[in-house]
Amino acid sequence: MKFSVNLKSLLARFLFINLFFFSILTLATYSYLQSIEPELVGNKKKEHSKLIKNIALNMELQRIPYKRDNLRSFLINYKYLLPNINQIRIYDLKKEIIVDAHSLDINAKPFYKVPDVQEKKLTADNLPDTPDLTTRQEEKLLNKIINDNLSILGSDKVLTFSRKIKNNFVVISLSSLILNGENKGFILITEESNDIENAVAERKNFVIRTALSVAVIILIFSIFLNANIIKPIRILGRYASSAISDHPDSKIINRINLRPDEIGNLSRSLSGMTDNLYKRIEFAERFASDLTHEIRNPLASLKAASELLPNAKDAEKKTRLLGILNDDVGRIERLITDYSNMLKGEALEAKLQLTKFDLIKLIKKVADEYQQVIENTKKNISIEINNLIKKKTFVIGFESRIEQVISNILENSISFSPKKSTLRINIESTNNYAKIIITDEGPGFNESNVGKVFERFYSNRPKEMFGLHSGLGLNIVKNIVESHKGHIKAYNLKEEGRRGAVVEIDLPIAD
């Protein structure tokens, strides 16, 4: 899988944010690891301080003289005071070793048997050799600690150090030895504390494993994010960009369309929007071509009449030519007006929100309005509504556009209906569709052209009514019904002894 990162992409931002917080976490973890060893050494210091106080207190209570034999006997008798301690040295004020716990013949842990104690002054060139625990180099280390820090050692101050000796982690504590308020010398305690080093190593290993796990998780999630979110969005972006100049191939995003998640929904919406946009563009192109063709006829007639008018001698001929001019101008005006209204309706439909409305109530409202118009025109046409659906019927769509559908069909039917006729509207329900059947008592459709009644600019009117209508009404109706996922068809009434046109509309009923 090709994995690349654009510095301005969402993936780059995600990685940057994760890297930022990961860096903060790393710094916090580093600070924590750095504080572990001092904290554990500090705990050892407290233990050593307590031990030194206990030694001093017991020496005071037992009035132990500050002499080698007495101190040696004291340490042997009170070895229980020395848990886990590897070495205790007691010095006098001249830095000379009075007693060393390593030299005591105590057959119990944690001490080691040493043949003899060597009591010498602590100098860099005159060092005692201890065959078991310490070497000359290690002895130098202890002496250096004493020589460097003795001057800053207070009466109640304990200095603690940690060093590596013979691959062991050793904690060393140095303190003055105050007996009955008098500084007799100082005491040095050495303890192997590999548990501290082990604890630090264990925590470091845990943190490293955790950090590596987090890094791997971030990497895996980044690859997942790139493959499942960023890459599909890039493909959709290229698809949308290509729609600017050319109709893009929907095969590019077919795979994304199959996804059931939000990206799939976005892809399907974008694909549907693009297809719908290009359908509208193609529709506008075809319509403009048809409109141009329809306007050419009245324009040609208009041009011919205007050329003949100046040469007309008698008034009757002039009147006839002026009538032709007037009819042609009226026809062009109606074509442009209906075309403009249709485009406005589509634009309004794009802005309106889908609503749930009562279809029966809407049909009755439009029928009542046209009943008034019929009475005003004195055609004396009655409108009968036969509602076979006994309950309220709701439809989801654009109420104003469905109202336009009913109005256009009623207006068309009324224009063909004779005086004192009846226009019937039957409403019934079939397979979750509301079926509206509008029947008039006019001459009906031309049998050879029934399938063309919904085409643009088609007219089935007699010659004397030619030019009075644009031929767009039923085409607009068909487009609106189909945009609501409905169906419409037209046919002639086939009842014996009756004639008329029938328009049947099916609209899906809302749940």
Secondary structure, DSSP 8 states (H G I E B T S, - for coil): ------TTSHHHHHHHHHHHHHHHHHHHHHHHHHHHHHHHHHHHHHHHHHHHHHHHHHHHHTT--SSHHHHHHHHHHTGGG-TT-SEEEEEETTSBEEEEGGGS---STT----S-----B--SSS----SSS--HHHHHHHHHHHHHHGGG--SS-EEEEEEEETTEEEEEEEEEEEETTEEEEEEEEEEE-HHHHHHHHHHHHHHHHHHHHHHHHHHHHHHHHIIIIIHHHHHHHHHHHHHHHS---GGGGHHHHT--SHHHHHHHHHHHHHHHHHHHHHHHHHHHHHHHHHHHHHHHHHHHHHHHGGG--SHHHHHHHHHHHHHHHHHHHHHHHHHHHHHHHHHHHHHS--EEEEHHHHHHHHHHHHHHHHHHHT---EEEEEE---S--EEEE-HHHHHHHHHHHHHHHHHH--TT-EEEEEEEEETTEEEEEEE--S----GGGGGGTTSTT-----GGGTTSS-S-HHHHHHHHHHHTT-EEEEEE--STT---EEEEEEEE---
